[in-house]
Amino acid sequence: MVIIVGLGNPDEKYKHTYHNVGFDVVDILSQKLDIKISLPKFKALVGEGFYEGEKIMLVKPQTYMNNSGESVVLLKERFKDARILVVADDIDLPKGTVRYRERGSAGTHNGLRSIVAYIGQEFERVRVGIGRDVTVELVNFVLSKYNEETFAPILEKSANEVLARITRK
């Protein structure tokens, strides 16, 4: 099983903000794979299905970004042998860059830091570059809305990277 966790914040006011890119990528996967994400479990909303014979679970933690580890540890405890792949925004990557890593540090991302604190560094991640506007305070930048039309290809590219990683392991 592959558990795909998109990081974000659950309130409507955070929809289509840079910090919710993980949620948005998981929503695209939900549409592509016809998997409804609505079951409240593991301090998250989840949906289950299959992709090319591999069982997958799509997850949107409802703990808010800085506490994402609370949800992921519950998944890890329940599905001990599952691969966990986390999708998150990354201010340290240029906008539009999509980078996959099998494991590693959390960098500057508080959601990833929370997950590392709960389960360690042994989880896969797809980091979606959002760049950074240095003229704006960091918290204001990551919680600002992106232009949906111009950001859509980046989200699509990110979703395709996740799909490619499901079958490459």
C-alpha positions in Angstrom: 0.0 0.0 0.0 1.1 3.6 -0.7 -0.3 6.3 1.6 -0.2 9.7 -0.1 -0.4 12.5 2.4 -1.0 16.0 1.1 -0.1 18.7 3.6 -2.3 21.7 4.2 -4.7 23.5 6.5 -8.3 22.4 6.7 -10.2 25.7 6.8 -11.8 27.0 3.6 -9.8 30.3 4.0 -6.6 28.4 3.2 -7.9 26.9 0.0 -5.6 27.5 -3.0 -2.9 29.1 -0.8 0.8 28.2 -1.3 0.8 26.3 2.0 -2.1 24.1 0.8 -0.4 22.9 -2.4 -0.2 19.4 -0.9 -4.0 19.3 -0.4 -4.4 20.6 -4.0 -2.2 17.9 -5.5 -4.1 15.2 -3.5 -7.4 16.7 -4.8 -6.1 16.3 -8.4 -5.1 12.7 -7.7 -8.6 12.2 -6.3 -10.1 13.3 -9.6 -7.7 11.4 -11.8 -8.2 8.2 -9.8 -11.9 8.6 -9.0 -11.2 8.3 -5.3 -13.5 10.3 -3.0 -11.6 11.8 0.0 -14.3 12.0 2.7 -13.9 9.4 5.3 -12.8 10.9 8.7 -10.1 8.6 10.1 -6.6 9.1 11.5 -7.2 12.8 12.3 -7.6 13.2 8.5 -10.0 12.9 5.6 -9.1 9.7 3.6 -10.0 7.9 0.5 -8.9 4.5 -0.8 -8.5 3.0 -4.2 -6.1 1.4 -6.7 -3.7 2.6 -9.2 -2.1 0.2 -11.6 -2.7 -2.7 -9.2 -1.3 -0.9 -6.2 -3.6 -0.1 -3.3 -3.4 3.6 -2.4 -4.8 5.8 0.3 -5.2 9.6 -0.3 -4.9 11.6 3.0 -5.6 15.2 3.9 -4.7 15.7 7.6 -7.1 17.9 9.5 -4.7 18.8 12.3 -3.4 22.0 10.6 0.0 22.1 9.0 2.2 22.4 12.1 0.7 19.2 13.6 0.6 17.0 10.5 2.7 14.4 12.3 -0.2 13.6 14.7 -2.1 12.2 11.7 0.8 10.6 9.9 1.9 8.6 13.0 -1.6 7.1 13.3 -1.3 5.9 9.7 2.2 4.6 10.3 1.1 2.7 13.4 -1.9 1.1 11.6 -0.2 0.3 8.3 3.3 -0.6 9.4 4.5 -1.9 6.0 2.9 0.8 3.9 5.0 3.3 2.0 4.3 6.9 3.0 4.7 9.7 0.4 4.1 13.2 1.6 3.4 16.1 -0.8 4.3 19.6 0.5 5.1 23.1 -0.6 8.7 24.2 -0.5 9.8 27.9 -0.4 13.4 26.9 -0.9 12.7 25.5 -4.4 12.1 27.8 -7.3 8.4 28.1 -8.3 7.4 25.2 -10.5 10.2 22.9 -9.4 9.0 19.4 -8.4 11.5 17.4 -6.4 11.2 13.8 -5.2 13.2 12.4 -2.3 13.1 8.9 -0.7 14.0 10.3 2.8 15.7 13.3 4.4 15.4 16.2 6.7 12.4 18.5 7.0 14.3 21.6 5.9 12.4 24.7 6.8 8.9 23.2 6.5 7.0 23.0 9.8 4.6 20.3 8.5 7.5 18.1 7.5 9.2 18.9 10.8 6.1 17.7 12.7 6.1 14.4 10.7 9.8 13.8 11.3 9.3 14.4 15.0 6.7 11.7 15.1 8.0 9.0 12.7 11.6 10.0 11.7 12.9 10.8 8.3 12.1 7.5 6.6 9.2 8.6 4.4 9.1 9.7 0.8 8.3 13.2 -0.2 7.4 15.2 -3.3 8.3 18.9 -2.7 6.6 21.5 -4.9 8.6 24.6 -5.3 6.6 27.8 -4.6 9.6 30.1 -4.5 9.5 33.0 -2.1 8.6 36.6 -2.3 11.2 38.1 0.1 9.3 41.4 0.1 6.5 39.7 2.1 6.7 38.2 5.6 7.1 34.4 5.2 3.8 33.5 7.0 1.9 36.0 4.9 3.5 34.6 1.7 2.8 30.9 2.3 -0.8 31.7 3.4 -1.5 33.9 0.3 -3.5 32.6 -2.6 -1.8 31.6 -5.8 -3.1 32.4 -9.2 -5.1 29.2 -10.0 -4.7 29.5 -13.8 -0.9 29.9 -13.8 -0.3 27.4 -10.9 -2.5 24.6 -12.4 0.3 23.2 -14.6 2.6 23.0 -11.6 0.0 21.1 -9.6 -0.6 18.8 -12.6 3.1 18.1 -12.9 3.3 17.4 -9.2 0.4 14.9 -9.3 2.0 13.2 -12.3 5.3 12.9 -10.3 3.4 11.2 -7.5 1.7 8.8 -9.9 5.1 7.9 -11.4 6.5 7.2 -7.9 3.7 4.8 -7.0 4.8 2.3 -9.6 8.6 2.9 -9.4 9.2 1.3 -6.0 
